[in-house]
Amino acid sequence: METRTDTQDTAPDTVLELQDVMVELGGQQIYDRLSFQVSRGEFVCLLGPSGCGKSTSLRVMGGLLPVSGGSVRIMGQSPAEGWPKLAYVFQSPRLVSWRNALENVVLGMELRFGAGSAASRREKAMQLLALVGLAQDTHKYPSMLSGGERQRVAIARALAVDPEIIFMDEPFSALDPTTRRKMRSEIEQIWRHTGKTIVFVTHDVDEALQLADRIILLGRKPSSVQENLYLRAARPRDLGGAELAAHRTRLLDTYASDESIAAS
């Protein structure tokens, strides 16, 4: 595995860039000139102690929270201009209870694009639900689905608007350990199939080691990038392998005093 910092100039395939970003909330400084880049097609995990601003950074990148200094660029545009290129998957699936799985996926397209062909949108929703393993469950309402199934619908809904970048905010944290491990494998397969750029917030070291092309390690507030860890291990990954196990030990030791950083 390679370790280096983002000191290079913006690469041609950079789709997301934060440069010297400062954010203040409630009189508290959240970031200390936070800077990093994300390349097209990367799977990047943001890892760090609780309260360091991982989830806040997704709000900043999506233009939902203003910065007090520095700049954020989405494919060369401001967040306000670049938001159509983004989609979110949250900790909670946030599905509409009175719509079935198919209709919830279609809803994402309706909200993003307005009026359009109902037939073509339903066909696309069917294809995406099949991609996430719910081809036989399109008629089911959220109350009829398991937690993992509801999150699969949320992932299909995000994909339905054909974003360049998907922000995922600890999407598996509320699931039981067995379902969480299964969902990690599934999102990895979906990412490889679609080629989307994913920025994934997690406090789980094992999750980051399994999923990421690169782990961006944030420090405590006011936060900045402590390390960029580039993972070259073949997929699917064996976390018991010597290289990943060594990095797992080091990452856990880094935050041994913070209970929010834990192995699954």
N, C-alpha and C positions, 0 to 999 in steps of 0.2 A: 504494500500500500504506500502511496505517495502522500507526503504532507507538504503543503505549500500555502502561501497566502495570495489573495487576489491583488497583486500590485501591478499587473500588466494592464495595458491599454484595453479598451473595449474591443472584444473580438467581433468579427463580422457576423457570427451566429448568436451573439448575445441578444436575448429577448427580454431580459429584466436586469435593471441596474439600480442599485442604491449607492449614492455617493455622499458621504459625510452627513448622513441623515441625523437630525436631532428632533426629538419629540418630547413635549412636556405635558404631563397629565396631573391635574390637582396640585400644581406647584412642584412636582417631582420630575427630575430629568430621567427619561427612560433610556435614551441611547447616548453614547459618547461617540459621535461621528460614525455611525454604523454604515459600513460599506461592503457590498459584495455584488457579484454578477452571477447570473444564471444563463446557461447556454441552451439553445434549442434542443429539445428532446431529453434533457437531463432529468434525473430523479434526484432531487435535493432534499435532504432532511435537515430541518432546523432543530438543533438539540441544545438544551441548556437547563439551568436550574429553574425551579418554579418562580414565576414573577419576573423573569429576565426580559420579557417582551416578545416572546416567540409569536404568540397569537396576535399581539398588537401589530407586529410587522406585516401580517397578512392584511390587516385593515389599512395600514399605510400604503401597501403596494396596490390595493384595490381602490385607493382614493377615498376610503371611508373615514379616514382620520388625517387631518392636516399635519404637515411637518413644520417645525419652527426654524429649521435650517437644513441645508443640503438639498438634494434632488432625488426624485424617483422617476425612472423612465421605463415604460412598457413598450418594447419594440420601437424605441426612439421617440415615443410620445409621452405626454403627461398621463397620470392615472385617469384623469377626467376624460381624456381623448381615447385612452387605450382600454377602457373597461369592457367594450364589446369583445375583446380578445381573452377575457378572463371568465372563469367559473369557480364556484366554491362548493366544497363538501365540508359540512360542519360536524361537530361532535354529535349533535342530534340530527337525525335525518330531515326533520322539518317537512314532513309530508302532510298534504291536506287530507284530513280524515274521511271526507265524503267523496273522494276520488279514488278509484282503484289504481293499481300499480301503473297500468298503461296510461291512464289519464293524468297521473302525477308527472310522468315523464313528458307527456305532451304539454302540460302546464308550463314547464320550463321554456319551451319554444314559444308558447303563446305570450308569455310575459316578456321575453326578449325581443321577439320579432313582430308581435301584433298579429293582425289578420293574415291568413295564409291557407294553403290547401290542407284541410283536415285529413284527407286520405293519405297524403304523402307524409304528414307528420305522424300519423298512427303507424304507418309502415316503418318509419325510422325508429319510432319508439319500440316497436316489436323487435326489430333487429338489435337494438341496444339492450333490451331486457334479455334477449337470448345470449348476448355477449356476456352479461353478468350472471348467467345461469338461472334466469327466471322465466324462461320461455313458456313454462306450464303454469305460471302464476300471475299472468298479466291481468286476470279478472279479480284478483284478491285485493281487498281493502287493507290499509295499514294495520288495522286491528287483527287481521288474519295472518299477518306475517311475523316472523321472528325478528329479533333485533338485527341480526346479520342480513336478513332479507330486506328489511327496510333500508339499511345502509346501502345495499346493492341498488335499490331503486334510486336513491339519492345520487349514486355514482352515475347511473344511466341518465338521470336528469341533467347532470353537469355535462356529460358528453353530448347530449342532444343539441346543445347550442354551438357545438363544434368550436370550442375555445382553443386558443394557442397554448394557454397556461391554465392548469387546474391547481387551486389552492386547497389543501386538505388540512383541516385543523383538528388534530387528534381524532380522526374519524372512527377509530376502533376502541377508544379508551373505555367506553361504556359496555363493551361486550365481554362475555366470559372468556377465560384464557384459551379454550379450545377453539371457539369461534374466531377469536382475534387472530390466532395463528393461521387459521384457514383463510381469513380475509386478507392477510398479508400476502399469502401466495397468490390469491386471486387478483389483487390490485397490481401485483408485479406482472402477471400475465396480461392483464388489460393494458397496462402501460406499454408493454413490449408490442402488443398488437396494434395499438393506436398511434404510438410514437409521440404522444402528448408530453409537454413539459409539465412536471409535477413539482410543486414546492409543498413539502409535507412537514407539519409541525408535530413533534413528539417529545415526550419526556422519557421515553423507553429506549435504553441503549440497544437492546437486542433488536427492536423494531428498526432502528436506524441502520444497524449493521446489516440486517437482512435486505432492506429495501434500497438503500441509497447508492447512487453513483458517487455522491459526495455528501459528507456530513459537514455542515457549517455549525461550529461550536460557539455558542454565545456565552459570555461571562455574566456575572451578576450586575445589577443596575448600579450606575448607568452602563448599559451593555455595549459591547463592541465584539467584533469577530475575534475569537481567541485562536481558532485554527480552522483550516480547510483540510479535511481528510478525504482524499480521493481513494475510493475502494475499487480495486481491480479484480477481486475474487470472482470466479466464475459463478454463474447462476444456474440452478438454485444453490444457495449458499449453505455450507456446513459451519455453523457458528462454533463448533467444537474444533475446527481446524486451527493449527498453531498460530497462523497470522491473525485471523479474526479474533481468536481467543485472547491473544496478547493485547490487541487494541481494546477489546471489551474490558479487560482488567484495568487498563490504563484509564479508560473513560469513566469507569465506576469509581476508581480511586480519586479521580479529579474532583468528583462531587460526593465523596464519601460522607461529608458533613451535611449534605442536603438530601433529605429523604425523598424529594420529588424525582431524583434520578435513580431509577431502579431497573433491574433486569426483570423480564417477564417470566 
